[in-house]
Amino acid sequence: MPTSFKYLLIGSIETYSGKSATVLGLSNQLKQKGLDIAYGKPLGTCLHNADGTVVEEDVQFITQSLKLSENRVAPTLLALDEIRVQKRLRGEDQTNYQQSLIQHYLQIPRGDLMLLEGPGNLAEGNLFGLSLLQVAQVLDAAVLLVHRYQSLLSVEALLSAKQQIGERLIGVVINEVPAEQLEAGNSLLRPFLEQQGISVLAMLPKSDLLRSVSVEELVKQLGAEVLCRSDRLDLLVESLAIGAMNVNAAVKYFRKRRNKAVVTGGDRVEIQQAALETSTQCLILTGQLPPPAFILNRAEELEIPILSVDLDTLTTVEIVHRTFGQVRVHEPLKVECIRQLMSEHFDINRLLSQLGLNPAAAVS
């Protein structure tokens, strides 16, 4: 195993664990240390077309956030979707992606350290030779795993990952640890993992802001009609409340939740009114019944969007919950939040030592 790594591959055991957020927070600290960093995501999953070309959304966002020049960003080699898988299985796509990896990632000098964003889990990309372990071996990269805390049982997934990745695993970031679990995490989970040769470089407390979703994202996922304040779809929703009780109970319930979305029937005018007078980011009305004019006027005054959906309450709630589980960090507030969390809780000096990097030498 070499004493100095030029590539750090940031992976996860399951999707939506916080890889992009970790890249952002980590990059900020590396830049403060004076290191010249580059970035790449060999396997793309969040894609859209821009002027006829395929763009990986995470790559675009991180490139802009880090203000990276073009020669510090490596191309995404493959857009992983059903069509590409079918072509591979039929034998129509026989591209040697590992050769492309060598060509685009190894043969161009890219600063002191290149941060690579890995696939969603340890198996993803295997069909194309671009799984986490395959990429790590081709590029001789160290691996940093990001894992979303579930309970102390998270230890099992991390031990299993260590068995698969081996010595290349130089550390883990355990994130979204609820406040009431932090003590157990630090006193039980952390020392046990360290004894097993797994360096815990950070244990990040759960943040409602980082788990929040924009009203715009809810509109998209719900296929909702925006009845008012379409200019405020940038508002971030941190929690969900269902207005199905009597108004007195609703008021007490609503006051306990901040920056919430409230799902209620279009005919529950008194619930809608109660929601607007508490910390609400949007009203989601089911049943396709329009609210009365005074509700719309009040929402306009308070700058709270009202959405109308052609769905029942249960389906609406399921979609909103699923959206919370798949959030991205593409908002400036979230970027600032992750930078702060990482600077407080991530052991950057230990990471640099394990990578064999001397930031002082990099600056000079």
JOJODA-V380876 format. One record per residue. RES is the residue in one small letter. D_CENTER is the distance of its C-alpha to the mean C-alpha in Angstrom with 2 decimals. Layout:
# JOJODA-V380876
RES|D_CENTER ; RES|D_CENTER
This chain:
# JOJODA-V380876
m|30.63 ; p|30.73 ; t|30.70 ; s|28.43 ; f|25.22 ; k|24.29 ; y|21.02 ; l|18.04 ; l|15.84 ; i|12.41 ; g|11.94 ; s|11.01 ; i|13.37 ; e|11.36 ; t|8.59 ; y|5.18 ; s|6.17 ; g|4.06 ; k|6.04 ; s|5.49 ; a|5.67 ; t|8.47 ; v|10.02 ; l|10.40 ; g|11.88 ; l|13.90 ; s|15.24 ; n|16.52 ; q|18.44 ; l|19.76 ; k|21.06 ; q|22.73 ; k|24.42 ; g|25.81 ; l|24.17 ; d|23.97 ; i|20.62 ; a|19.53 ; y|16.42 ; g|16.08 ; k|14.17 ; p|17.14 ; l|15.77 ; g|14.14 ; t|12.68 ; c|11.52 ; l|14.97 ; h|17.41 ; n|20.94 ; a|22.06 ; d|25.86 ; g|26.23 ; t|23.88 ; v|20.60 ; v|17.66 ; e|14.22 ; e|11.97 ; d|9.36 ; v|12.62 ; q|14.33 ; f|11.94 ; i|11.75 ; t|15.49 ; q|16.32 ; s|14.48 ; l|16.19 ; k|19.34 ; l|19.87 ; s|23.11 ; e|23.47 ; n|25.00 ; r|21.98 ; v|19.62 ; a|20.33 ; p|20.28 ; t|18.12 ; l|20.85 ; l|20.00 ; a|18.23 ; l|17.72 ; d|19.17 ; e|22.15 ; i|24.71 ; r|23.94 ; v|24.18 ; q|27.48 ; k|28.88 ; r|28.14 ; l|29.78 ; r|32.77 ; g|33.23 ; e|32.80 ; d|29.98 ; q|31.41 ; t|29.47 ; n|29.18 ; y|25.54 ; q|26.15 ; q|28.93 ; s|26.65 ; l|24.28 ; i|27.35 ; q|28.52 ; h|25.43 ; y|23.78 ; l|26.81 ; q|29.64 ; i|28.38 ; p|28.31 ; r|24.95 ; g|25.42 ; d|25.25 ; l|21.90 ; m|19.57 ; l|15.88 ; l|14.86 ; e|11.51 ; g|12.60 ; p|12.50 ; g|10.54 ; n|13.38 ; l|16.71 ; a|18.72 ; e|16.83 ; g|18.82 ; n|21.91 ; l|24.10 ; f|23.74 ; g|24.02 ; l|20.43 ; s|18.99 ; l|17.47 ; l|20.96 ; q|22.80 ; v|20.92 ; a|21.37 ; q|25.07 ; v|25.78 ; l|24.36 ; d|25.44 ; a|22.00 ; a|20.98 ; v|17.91 ; l|15.40 ; l|13.55 ; v|10.44 ; h|11.24 ; r|10.35 ; y|13.83 ; q|15.88 ; s|19.33 ; l|21.67 ; l|21.64 ; s|18.38 ; v|21.08 ; e|22.18 ; a|19.07 ; l|18.96 ; l|22.70 ; s|22.51 ; a|19.91 ; k|22.29 ; q|25.16 ; q|23.58 ; i|22.28 ; g|25.21 ; e|26.05 ; r|23.30 ; l|20.82 ; i|21.22 ; g|18.80 ; v|15.92 ; v|13.35 ; i|13.39 ; n|11.00 ; e|11.29 ; v|15.02 ; p|17.07 ; a|19.80 ; e|22.55 ; q|21.21 ; l|20.77 ; e|24.45 ; a|24.55 ; g|21.51 ; n|23.28 ; s|26.76 ; l|26.31 ; l|23.11 ; r|22.86 ; p|26.58 ; f|26.72 ; l|23.92 ; e|25.65 ; q|28.90 ; q|27.42 ; g|26.55 ; i|22.80 ; s|21.99 ; v|19.61 ; l|18.39 ; a|16.37 ; m|16.08 ; l|13.74 ; p|14.88 ; k|13.03 ; s|12.36 ; d|13.10 ; l|12.05 ; l|8.36 ; r|8.59 ; s|10.73 ; v|11.11 ; s|13.63 ; v|17.04 ; e|16.92 ; e|14.12 ; l|16.34 ; v|19.33 ; k|17.94 ; q|16.98 ; l|20.27 ; g|22.44 ; a|23.78 ; e|26.61 ; v|26.20 ; l|29.50 ; c|29.18 ; r|27.20 ; s|25.26 ; d|24.95 ; r|22.63 ; l|19.76 ; d|17.52 ; l|17.94 ; l|14.99 ; v|15.59 ; e|14.87 ; s|17.15 ; l|19.36 ; a|23.14 ; i|25.67 ; g|29.05 ; a|31.44 ; m|33.77 ; n|36.74 ; v|36.24 ; n|37.24 ; a|34.75 ; a|32.07 ; v|32.73 ; k|32.34 ; y|29.14 ; f|27.63 ; r|28.60 ; k|26.55 ; r|23.22 ; r|21.72 ; n|19.77 ; k|20.08 ; a|20.55 ; v|23.91 ; v|24.87 ; t|28.66 ; g|31.55 ; g|32.93 ; d|36.25 ; r|35.06 ; v|36.06 ; e|36.60 ; i|33.07 ; q|31.67 ; q|33.84 ; a|32.73 ; a|29.03 ; l|29.69 ; e|31.45 ; t|28.57 ; s|25.03 ; t|23.77 ; q|21.31 ; c|22.54 ; l|25.11 ; i|24.61 ; l|28.10 ; t|28.95 ; g|32.26 ; q|32.56 ; l|34.98 ; p|34.91 ; p|34.99 ; p|38.20 ; a|38.67 ; f|38.58 ; i|35.04 ; l|33.86 ; n|35.80 ; r|34.36 ; a|30.76 ; e|31.70 ; e|33.09 ; l|30.10 ; e|27.61 ; i|25.88 ; p|24.99 ; i|26.60 ; l|25.28 ; s|27.57 ; v|26.52 ; d|28.82 ; l|27.42 ; d|28.60 ; t|26.95 ; l|25.72 ; t|23.99 ; t|22.47 ; v|21.11 ; e|19.72 ; i|17.84 ; v|16.43 ; h|15.38 ; r|13.69 ; t|11.80 ; f|10.64 ; g|9.37 ; q|7.25 ; v|5.71 ; r|4.19 ; v|5.56 ; h|8.67 ; e|11.18 ; p|13.55 ; l|13.71 ; k|10.11 ; v|10.72 ; e|13.93 ; c|12.70 ; i|10.46 ; r|13.49 ; q|15.80 ; l|14.24 ; m|14.19 ; s|17.68 ; e|18.98 ; h|17.80 ; f|17.12 ; d|20.39 ; i|20.36 ; n|24.08 ; r|23.88 ; l|21.29 ; l|23.58 ; s|26.53 ; q|25.10 ; l|24.27 ; g|27.83 ; l|26.95 ; n|29.21 ; p|27.66 ; a|31.14 ; a|32.46 ; a|29.65 ; v|30.60 ; s|34.31
